[in-house]
Amino acid sequence: MKKPKVLIVDDNPAVLDGLKIILELENFEVVSLCTNAKEAIEFLKMWHADVVLMDKVYSNKEIARLLFISEGTVKNYITSILQKLNLKNRTQIAVYYLTKFS
């Protein structure tokens, strides 16, 4: 099975390094470490990550603004993911992914 590719975003270098060590020990491939959302978006324009771990929780409105899409589109994508996986919230999406691919 291929290793899930993870992008870690946090403004604290110690957190970045610690998460990188832990994830690599758990057989994840850390593709990049970014210190803010802008860096992460620039990285994702050119490279792929299966999971993005961020230190801040964004609302649908903030996600839409960052990705240059409508808030309704964000809601639709999240709803679609939840329905397809038979999950109830975003936290369950993250847990599902990490348990399925770790």
N, CA, C and O atoms as a printed pandas DataFrame, in Angstrom:
     atom_number atom_name residue_name chain_id  residue_number  x_coord  y_coord  z_coord
0              1         N          MET        A               1    0.849   -1.177    0.000
1              2        CA          MET        A               1    0.000    0.000    0.000
2              3         C          MET        A               1    0.894    1.239    0.000
3              4         O          MET        A               1    1.894    1.293    0.715
4              5         N          LYS        A               2    0.526    2.229   -0.804
5              6        CA          LYS        A               2    1.338    3.438   -0.849
6              7         C          LYS        A               2    1.103    4.294    0.391
7              8         O          LYS        A               2    0.032    4.264    0.998
8              9         N          LYS        A               3    2.121    5.047    0.745
9             10        CA          LYS        A               3    2.031    5.909    1.915
10            11         C          LYS        A               3    1.168    7.129    1.594
11            12         O          LYS        A               3    1.335    7.733    0.534
12            13         N          PRO        A               4    0.245    7.502    2.490
13            14        CA          PRO        A               4   -0.515    8.727    2.285
14            15         C          PRO        A               4    0.425    9.932    2.367
15            16         O          PRO        A               4    1.307    9.995    3.223
16            17         N          LYS        A               5    0.217   10.879    1.460
17            18        CA          LYS        A               5    1.041   12.090    1.418
18            19         C          LYS        A               5    0.389   13.177    2.261
19            20         O          LYS        A               5   -0.779   13.516    2.068
20            21         N          VAL        A               6    1.167   13.720    3.203
21            22        CA          VAL        A               6    0.636   14.695    4.157
22            23         C          VAL        A               6    1.399   16.005    4.053
23            24         O          VAL        A               6    2.629   16.024    4.012
24            25         N          LEU        A               7    0.655   17.088    4.012
25            26        CA          LEU        A               7    1.206   18.443    4.097
26            27         C          LEU        A               7    0.868   18.954    5.489
27            28         O          LEU        A               7   -0.295   18.929    5.894
28            29         N          ILE        A               8    1.880   19.420    6.229
29            30        CA          ILE        A               8    1.652   19.931    7.591
30            31         C          ILE        A               8    1.795   21.447    7.570
31            32         O          ILE        A               8    2.760   21.984    7.027
32            33         N          VAL        A               9    0.816   22.133    8.171
33            34        CA          VAL        A               9    0.824   23.595    8.227
34            35         C          VAL        A               9    0.677   24.027    9.676
35            36         O          VAL        A               9   -0.320   23.720   10.329
36            37         N          ASP        A              10    1.686   24.745   10.174
37            38        CA          ASP        A              10    1.644   25.259   11.548
38            39         C          ASP        A              10    2.668   26.384   11.660
39            40         O          ASP        A              10    3.723   26.331   11.027
40            41         N          ASP        A              11    2.364   27.392   12.456
41            42        CA          ASP        A              11    3.290   28.520   12.600
42            43         C          ASP        A              11    4.377   28.263   13.646
43            44         O          ASP        A              11    5.240   29.115   13.859
44            45         N          ASN        A              12    4.344   27.104   14.297
45            46        CA          ASN        A              12    5.327   26.765   15.314
46            47         C          ASN        A              12    6.286   25.703   14.762
47            48         O          ASN        A              12    5.866   24.576   14.501
48            49         N          PRO        A              13    7.570   26.047   14.581
49            50        CA          PRO        A              13    8.530   25.093   14.015
50            51         C          PRO        A              13    8.652   23.800   14.827
51            52         O          PRO        A              13    8.838   22.728   14.251
52            53         N          ALA        A              14    8.551   23.889   16.137
53            54        CA          ALA        A              14    8.647   22.687   16.977
54            55         C          ALA        A              14    7.483   21.741   16.692
55            56         O          ALA        A              14    7.668   20.525   16.649
56            57         N          VAL        A              15    6.286   22.294   16.498
57            58        CA          VAL        A              15    5.114   21.471   16.172
58            59         C          VAL        A              15    5.302   20.816   14.806
59            60         O          VAL        A              15    5.022   19.629   14.636
60            61         N          LEU        A              16    5.777   21.590   13.837
61            62        CA          LEU        A              16    6.029   21.042   12.500
62            63         C          LEU        A              16    6.978   19.851   12.571
63            64         O          LEU        A              16    6.693   18.784   12.029
64            65         N          ASP        A              17    8.095   20.044   13.239
65            66        CA          ASP        A              17    9.096   18.978   13.333
66            67         C          ASP        A              17    8.564   17.762   14.098
67            68         O          ASP        A              17    8.799   16.621   13.701
68            69         N          GLY        A              18    7.852   18.015   15.187
69            70        CA          GLY        A              18    7.301   16.918   15.984
70            71         C          GLY        A              18    6.282   16.102   15.219
71            72         O          GLY        A              18    6.319   14.872   15.242
72            73         N          LEU        A              19    5.370   16.781   14.539
73            74        CA          LEU        A              19    4.360   16.064   13.744
74            75         C          LEU        A              19    5.004   15.285   12.607
75            76         O          LEU        A              19    4.588   14.170   12.293
76            77         N          LYS        A              20    6.014   15.874   11.998
77            78        CA          LYS        A              20    6.716   15.189   10.908
78            79         C          LYS        A              20    7.327   13.877   11.405
79            80         O          LYS        A              20    7.182   12.838   10.760
80            81         N          ILE        A              21    7.995   13.924   12.529
81            82        CA          ILE        A              21    8.611   12.717   13.089
82            83         C          ILE        A              21    7.557   11.657   13.391
83            84         O          ILE        A              21    7.717   10.490   13.033
84            85         N          ILE        A              22    6.483   12.072   14.049
85            86        CA          ILE        A              22    5.419   11.126   14.423
86            87         C          ILE        A              22    4.774   10.503   13.186
87            88         O          ILE        A              22    4.583    9.288   13.124
88            89         N          LEU        A              23    4.446   11.327   12.219
89            90        CA          LEU        A              23    3.768   10.809   11.023
90            91         C          LEU        A              23    4.669    9.879   10.219
91            92         O          LEU        A              23    4.210    8.865    9.693
92            93         N          GLU        A              24    5.934   10.220   10.126
93            94        CA          GLU        A              24    6.844    9.347    9.387
94            95         C          GLU        A              24    7.031    8.003   10.090
95            96         O          GLU        A              24    7.180    6.973    9.433
96            97         N          LEU        A              25    7.022    8.013   11.419
97            98        CA          LEU        A              25    7.094    6.756   12.166
98            99         C          LEU        A              25    5.857    5.896   11.938
99           100         O          LEU        A              25    5.920    4.670   12.026
100          101         N          GLU        A              26    4.729    6.546   11.642
101          102        CA          GLU        A              26    3.466    5.842   11.401
102          103         C          GLU        A              26    3.242    5.548    9.921
103          104         O          GLU        A              26    2.124    5.241    9.507
104          105         N          ASN        A              27    4.314    5.642    9.120
105          106        CA          ASN        A              27    4.275    5.273    7.712
106          107         C          ASN        A              27    3.507    6.247    6.818
107          108         O          ASN        A              27    2.889    5.835    5.837
108          109         N          PHE        A              28    3.545    7.538    7.157
109          110        CA          PHE        A              28    3.013    8.579    6.288
110          111         C          PHE        A              28    4.183    9.239    5.577
111          112         O          PHE        A              28    5.293    9.271    6.109
112          113         N          GLU        A              29    3.950    9.762    4.392
113          114        CA          GLU        A              29    4.968   10.533    3.689
114          115         C          GLU        A              29    4.649   12.011    3.867
115          116         O          GLU        A              29    3.638   12.492    3.356
116          117         N          VAL        A              30    5.495   12.729    4.580
117          118        CA          VAL        A              30    5.306   14.165    4.760
118          119         C          VAL        A              30    5.918   14.853    3.545
119          120         O          VAL        A              30    7.135   14.835    3.357
120          121         N          VAL        A              31    5.063   15.462    2.720
121          122        CA          VAL        A              31    5.530   16.044    1.464
122          123         C          VAL        A              31    6.044   17.457    1.624
123          124         O          VAL        A              31    6.847   17.917    0.812
124          125         N          SER        A              32    5.593   18.163    2.667
125          126        CA          SER        A              32    6.092   19.514    2.907
126          127         C          SER        A              32    5.645   20.004    4.282
127          128         O          SER        A              32    4.670   19.524    4.861
128          129         N          LEU        A              33    6.407   20.984    4.776
129          130        CA          LEU        A              33    6.064   21.690    6.009
130          131         C          LEU        A              33    5.884   23.156    5.644
131          132         O          LEU        A              33    6.786   23.766    5.070
132          133         N          CYS        A              34    4.725   23.729    5.972
133          134        CA          CYS        A              34    4.457   25.133    5.668
134          135         C          CYS        A              34    4.117   25.866    6.963
135          136         O          CYS        A              34    3.561   25.282    7.894
136          137         N          THR        A              35    4.457   27.146    7.007
137          138        CA          THR        A              35    4.216   27.913    8.230
138          139         C          THR        A              35    2.925   28.723    8.198
139          140         O          THR        A              35    2.552   29.323    9.206
140          141         N          ASN        A              36    2.228   28.752    7.046
141          142        CA          ASN        A              36    0.951   29.463    6.982
142          143         C          ASN        A              36    0.131   28.956    5.799
143          144         O          ASN        A              36    0.629   28.208    4.957
144          145         N          ALA        A              37   -1.121   29.370    5.749
145          146        CA          ALA        A              37   -2.041   28.898    4.712
146          147         C          ALA        A              37   -1.604   29.331    3.321
147          148         O          ALA        A              37   -1.766   28.587    2.354
148          149         N          LYS        A              38   -1.048   30.539    3.221
149          150        CA          LYS        A              38   -0.607   31.024    1.909
150          151         C          LYS        A              38    0.483   30.116    1.340
151          152         O          LYS        A              38    0.435   29.756    0.164
152          153         N          GLU        A              39    1.456   29.747    2.157
153          154        CA          GLU        A              39    2.500   28.817    1.711
154          155         C          GLU        A              39    1.895   27.484    1.290
155          156         O          GLU        A              39    2.292   26.904    0.280
156          157         N          ALA        A              40    0.939   27.008    2.064
157          158        CA          ALA        A              40    0.305   25.721    1.763
158          159         C          ALA        A              40   -0.417   25.770    0.422
159          160         O          ALA        A              40   -0.318   24.834   -0.371
160          161         N          ILE        A              41   -1.131   26.839    0.169
161          162        CA          ILE        A              41   -1.857   26.980   -1.100
162          163         C          ILE        A              41   -0.880   27.023   -2.265
163          164         O          ILE        A              41   -1.115   26.395   -3.297
164          165         N          GLU        A              42    0.213   27.759   -2.107
165          166        CA          GLU        A              42    1.224   27.816   -3.161
166          167         C          GLU        A              42    1.823   26.438   -3.416
167          168         O          GLU        A              42    2.038   26.058   -4.567
168          169         N          PHE        A              43    2.090   25.696   -2.357
169          170        CA          PHE        A              43    2.612   24.337   -2.506
170          171         C          PHE        A              43    1.618   23.465   -3.268
171          172         O          PHE        A              43    2.000   22.740   -4.187
172          173         N          LEU        A              44    0.352   23.536   -2.887
173          174        CA          LEU        A              44   -0.671   22.669   -3.477
174          175         C          LEU        A              44   -1.001   23.027   -4.921
175          176         O          LEU        A              44   -1.593   22.219   -5.638
176          177         N          LYS        A              45   -0.629   24.216   -5.351
177          178        CA          LYS        A              45   -0.812   24.565   -6.765
178          179         C          LYS        A              45    0.117   23.744   -7.654
179          180         O          LYS        A              45   -0.176   23.522   -8.828
180          181         N          MET        A              46    1.239   23.296   -7.090
181          182        CA          MET        A              46    2.240   22.585   -7.895
182          183         C          MET        A              46    2.414   21.122   -7.500
183          184         O          MET        A              46    2.892   20.325   -8.308
184          185         N          TRP        A              47    2.038   20.749   -6.275
185          186        CA          TRP        A              47    2.280   19.404   -5.765
186          187         C          TRP        A              47    1.004   18.821   -5.178
187          188         O          TRP        A              47    0.010   19.525   -5.004
188          189         N          HIS        A              48    1.043   17.542   -4.879
189          190        CA          HIS        A              48   -0.140   16.839   -4.369
190          191         C          HIS        A              48    0.057   16.418   -2.918
191          192         O          HIS        A              48    1.147   16.011   -2.515
192          193         N          ALA        A              49   -1.004   16.522   -2.152
193          194        CA          ALA        A              49   -1.052   15.962   -0.800
194          195         C          ALA        A              49   -2.415   15.307   -0.629
195          196         O          ALA        A              49   -3.432   15.844   -1.065
196          197         N          ASP        A              50   -2.425   14.146    0.006
197          198        CA          ASP        A              50   -3.694   13.464    0.278
198          199         C          ASP        A              50   -4.409   14.095    1.461
199          200         O          ASP        A              50   -5.638   14.147    1.508
200          201         N          VAL        A              51   -3.614   14.578    2.422
201          202        CA          VAL        A              51   -4.156   15.175    3.645
202          203         C          VAL        A              51   -3.373   16.441    3.955
203          204         O          VAL        A              51   -2.153   16.488    3.799
204          205         N          VAL        A              52   -4.099   17.473    4.399
205          206        CA          VAL        A              52   -3.458   18.700    4.876
206          207         C          VAL        A              52   -3.809   18.848    6.347
207          208         O          VAL        A              52   -4.981   18.972    6.704
208          209         N          LEU        A              53   -2.785   18.834    7.203
209          210        CA          LEU        A              53   -2.984   19.067    8.634
210          211         C          LEU        A              53   -2.688   20.528    8.911
211          212         O          LEU        A              53   -1.568   20.993    8.698
212          213         N          MET        A              54   -3.694   21.254    9.387
213          214        CA          MET        A              54   -3.509   22.689    9.664
214          215         C          MET        A              54   -3.768   22.969   11.128
215          216         O          MET        A              54   -4.559   22.286   11.777
216          217         N          ASP        A              55   -3.086   23.989   11.642
217          218        CA          ASP        A              55   -3.230   24.326   13.057
218          219         C          ASP        A              55   -4.455   25.157   13.350
219          220         O          ASP        A              55   -4.775   25.377   14.518
220          221         N          LYS        A              56   -5.157   25.631   12.325
221          222        CA          LYS        A              56   -6.346   26.464   12.547
222          223         C          LYS        A              56   -7.548   25.851   11.876
223          224         O          LYS        A              56   -7.432   25.265   10.799
224          225         N          VAL        A              57   -8.693   25.978   12.494
225          226        CA          VAL        A              57   -9.943   25.485   11.921
226          227         C          VAL        A              57  -10.586   26.632   11.144
227          228         O          VAL        A              57  -10.775   27.728   11.671
228          229         N          TYR        A              58  -10.913   26.363    9.902
229          230        CA          TYR        A              58  -11.510   27.379    9.052
230          231         C          TYR        A              58  -12.997   27.104    8.861
231          232         O          TYR        A              58  -13.430   25.955    8.773
232          233         N          SER        A              59  -13.753   28.168    8.800
233          234        CA          SER        A              59  -15.174   28.044    8.480
234          235         C          SER        A              59  -15.314   27.817    6.982
235          236         O          SER        A              59  -14.357   27.992    6.229
236          237         N          ASN        A              60  -16.498   27.433    6.558
237          238        CA          ASN        A              60  -16.748   27.272    5.125
238          239         C          ASN        A              60  -16.445   28.566    4.381
239          240         O          ASN        A              60  -15.894   28.540    3.280
240          241         N          LYS        A              61  -16.804   29.693    4.978
241          242        CA          LYS        A              61  -16.572   30.991    4.351
242          243         C          LYS        A              61  -15.071   31.247    4.167
243          244         O          LYS        A              61  -14.642   31.732    3.121
244          245         N          GLU        A              62  -14.285   30.920    5.188
245          246        CA          GLU        A              62  -12.835   31.126    5.096
246          247         C          GLU        A              62  -12.204   30.185    4.074
247          248         O          GLU        A              62  -11.314   30.584    3.322
248          249         N          ILE        A              63  -12.667   28.932    4.049
249          250        CA          ILE        A              63  -12.163   27.978    3.054
250          251         C          ILE        A              63  -12.477   28.482    1.652
251          252         O          ILE        A              63  -11.619   28.449    0.770
252          253         N          ALA        A              64  -13.688   28.942    1.449
253          254        CA          ALA        A              64  -14.099   29.454    0.139
254          255         C          ALA        A              64  -13.214   30.626   -0.288
255          256         O          ALA        A              64  -12.778   30.701   -1.437
256          257         N          ARG        A              65  -12.960   31.520    0.633
257          258        CA          ARG        A              65  -12.121   32.687    0.324
258          259         C          ARG        A              65  -10.704   32.248   -0.042
259          260         O          ARG        A              65  -10.128   32.749   -1.008
260          261         N          LEU        A              66  -10.149   31.323    0.718
261          262        CA          LEU        A              66   -8.784   30.860    0.469
262          263         C          LEU        A              66   -8.649   30.099   -0.854
263          264         O          LEU        A              66   -7.619   30.186   -1.523
264          265         N          LEU        A              67   -9.687   29.357   -1.222
265          266        CA          LEU        A              67   -9.636   28.537   -2.436
266          267         C          LEU        A              67  -10.270   29.212   -3.649
267          268         O          LEU        A              67  -10.279   28.651   -4.746
268          269         N          PHE        A              68  -10.798   30.416   -3.447
269          270        CA          PHE        A              68  -11.421   31.179   -4.532
270          271         C          PHE        A              68  -12.608   30.446   -5.143
271          272         O          PHE        A              68  -12.779   30.409   -6.362
272          273         N          ILE        A              69  -13.425   29.862   -4.265
273          274        CA          ILE        A              69  -14.663   29.220   -4.674
274          275         C          ILE        A              69  -15.778   29.748   -3.784
275          276         O          ILE        A              69  -15.510   30.450   -2.808
276          277         N          SER        A              70  -17.005   29.426   -4.103
277          278        CA          SER        A              70  -18.114   29.932   -3.294
278          279         C          SER        A              70  -18.275   29.114   -2.017
279          280         O          SER        A              70  -17.865   27.956   -1.944
280          281         N          GLU        A              71  -18.878   29.743   -1.021
281          282        CA          GLU        A              71  -19.152   29.037    0.232
282          283         C          GLU        A              71  -20.091   27.860   -0.005
283          284         O          GLU        A              71  -19.957   26.816    0.632
284          285         N          GLY        A              72  -21.033   28.028   -0.913
285          286        CA          GLY        A              72  -21.952   26.946   -1.259
286          287         C          GLY        A              72  -21.226   25.738   -1.846
287          288         O          GLY        A              72  -21.592   24.594   -1.577
288          289         N          THR        A              73  -20.191   26.004   -2.652
289          290        CA          THR        A              73  -19.400   24.916   -3.228
290          291         C          THR        A              73  -18.686   24.144   -2.126
291          292         O          THR        A              73  -18.636   22.914   -2.160
292          293         N          VAL        A              74  -18.137   24.854   -1.156
293          294        CA          VAL        A              74  -17.475   24.192   -0.024
294          295         C          VAL        A              74  -18.473   23.304    0.706
295          296         O          VAL        A              74  -18.178   22.144    0.994
296          297         N          LYS        A              75  -19.653   23.840    1.007
297          298        CA          LYS        A              75  -20.684   23.068    1.706
298          299         C          LYS        A              75  -21.072   21.827    0.906
299          300         O          LYS        A              75  -21.229   20.742    1.466
300          301         N          ASN        A              76  -21.223   21.994   -0.401
301          302        CA          ASN        A              76  -21.602   20.866   -1.256
302          303         C          ASN        A              76  -20.540   19.773   -1.252
303          304         O          ASN        A              76  -20.865   18.589   -1.172
304          305         N          TYR        A              77  -19.272   20.166   -1.337
305          306        CA          TYR        A              77  -18.189   19.174   -1.313
306          307         C          TYR        A              77  -18.167   18.430    0.016
307          308         O          TYR        A              77  -18.044   17.206    0.041
308          309         N          ILE        A              78  -18.283   19.155    1.104
309          310        CA          ILE        A              78  -18.249   18.520    2.422
310          311         C          ILE        A              78  -19.441   17.582    2.593
311          312         O          ILE        A              78  -19.294   16.459    3.075
312          313         N          THR        A              79  -20.610   18.048    2.198
313          314        CA          THR        A              79  -21.811   17.208    2.288
314          315         C          THR        A              79  -21.658   15.943    1.451
315          316         O          THR        A              79  -22.027   14.855    1.892
316          317         N          SER        A              80  -21.119   16.084    0.259
317          318        CA          SER        A              80  -20.914   14.933   -0.621
318          319         C          SER        A              80  -19.959   13.914    0.006
319          320         O          SER        A              80  -20.224   12.712   -0.021
320          321         N          ILE        A              81  -18.862   14.390    0.562
321          322        CA          ILE        A              81  -17.902   13.501    1.217
322          323         C          ILE        A              81  -18.559   12.783    2.390
323          324         O          ILE        A              81  -18.411   11.571    2.548
324          325         N          LEU        A              82  -19.283   13.536    3.209
325          326        CA          LEU        A              82  -19.940   12.940    4.378
326          327         C          LEU        A              82  -20.937   11.865    3.956
327          328         O          LEU        A              82  -20.976   10.788    4.552
328          329         N          GLN        A              83  -21.736   12.148    2.942
329          330        CA          GLN        A              83  -22.731   11.181    2.490
330          331         C          GLN        A              83  -22.083    9.931    1.910
331          332         O          GLN        A              83  -22.506    8.815    2.213
332          333         N          LYS        A              84  -21.061   10.109    1.078
333          334        CA          LYS        A              84  -20.410    8.963    0.437
334          335         C          LYS        A              84  -19.731    8.057    1.455
335          336         O          LYS        A              84  -19.671    6.842    1.267
336          337         N          LEU        A              85  -19.224    8.640    2.521
337          338        CA          LEU        A              85  -18.530    7.852    3.536
338          339         C          LEU        A              85  -19.414    7.483    4.721
339          340         O          LEU        A              85  -18.974    6.804    5.649
340          341         N          ASN        A              86  -20.675    7.941    4.681
341          342        CA          ASN        A              86  -21.623    7.697    5.769
342          343         C          ASN        A              86  -21.085    8.221    7.108
343          344         O          ASN        A              86  -21.109    7.522    8.121
344          345         N          LEU        A              87  -20.603    9.459    7.083
345          346        CA          LEU        A              87  -20.056   10.106    8.273
346          347         C          LEU        A              87  -20.920   11.301    8.660
347          348         O          LEU        A              87  -21.782   11.733    7.895
348          349         N          LYS        A              88  -20.675   11.832    9.864
349          350        CA          LYS        A              88  -21.527   12.904   10.378
350          351         C          LYS        A              88  -20.876   14.286   10.419
351          352         O          LYS        A              88  -21.583   15.294   10.408
352          353         N          ASN        A              89  -19.534   14.354   10.467
353          354        CA          ASN        A              89  -18.887   15.665   10.561
354          355         C          ASN        A              89  -17.459   15.614   10.024
355          356         O          ASN        A              89  -16.946   14.547    9.687
356          357         N          ARG        A              90  -16.824   16.791    9.950
357          358        CA          ARG        A              90  -15.475   16.895    9.390
358          359         C          ARG        A              90  -14.440   16.114   10.195
359          360         O          ARG        A              90  -13.505   15.545    9.631
360          361         N          THR        A              91  -14.609   16.089   11.492
361          362        CA          THR        A              91  -13.661   15.352   12.332
362          363         C          THR        A              91  -13.678   13.880   11.958
363          364         O          THR        A              91  -12.631   13.236   11.896
364          365         N          GLN        A              92  -14.862   13.349   11.712
365          366        CA          GLN        A              92  -14.962   11.951   11.315
366          367         C          GLN        A              92  -14.299   11.703    9.960
367          368         O          GLN        A              92  -13.779   10.613    9.720
368          369         N          ILE        A              93  -14.311   12.697    9.077
369          370        CA          ILE        A              93  -13.617   12.563    7.793
370          371         C          ILE        A              93  -12.117   12.377    8.038
371          372         O          ILE        A              93  -11.499   11.479    7.468
372          373         N          ALA        A              94  -11.543   13.219    8.879
373          374        CA          ALA        A              94  -10.105   13.137    9.162
374          375         C          ALA        A              94   -9.754   11.804    9.821
375          376         O          ALA        A              94   -8.777   11.157    9.445
376          377         N          VAL        A              95  -10.547   11.403   10.795
377          378        CA          VAL        A              95  -10.288   10.138   11.490
378          379         C          VAL        A              95  -10.431    8.968   10.518
379          380         O          VAL        A              95   -9.611    8.049   10.525
380          381         N          TYR        A              96  -11.449    8.998    9.699
381          382        CA          TYR        A              96  -11.659    7.940    8.703
382          383         C          TYR        A              96  -10.439    7.806    7.804
383          384         O          TYR        A              96   -9.928    6.707    7.587
384          385         N          TYR        A              97   -9.986    8.921    7.293
385          386        CA          TYR        A              97   -8.848    8.882    6.381
386          387         C          TYR        A              97   -7.608    8.318    7.077
387          388         O          TYR        A              97   -6.937    7.435    6.543
388          389         N          LEU        A              98   -7.314    8.830    8.257
389          390        CA          LEU        A              98   -6.107    8.392    8.960
390          391         C          LEU        A              98   -6.162    6.921    9.354
391          392         O          LEU        A              98   -5.139    6.236    9.323
392          393         N          THR        A              99   -7.346    6.426    9.724
393          394        CA          THR        A              99   -7.431    5.008   10.091
394          395         C          THR        A              99   -7.447    4.112    8.846
395          396         O          THR        A              99   -6.942    2.991    8.896
396          397         N          LYS        A             100   -8.003    4.574    7.763
397          398        CA          LYS        A             100   -8.074    3.765    6.546
398          399         C          LYS        A             100   -6.712    3.651    5.863
399          400         O          LYS        A             100   -6.392    2.608    5.292
400          401         N          PHE        A             101   -5.916    4.704    5.917
401          402        CA          PHE        A             101   -4.671    4.729    5.161
402          403         C          PHE        A             101   -3.416    4.703    6.027
403          404         O          PHE        A             101   -2.317    4.928    5.520
404          405         N          SER        A             102   -3.558    4.435    7.312
405          406        CA          SER        A             102   -2.347    4.368    8.148
406          407         C          SER        A             102   -1.930    2.935    8.374
407          408         O          SER        A             102   -0.935    2.682    9.053
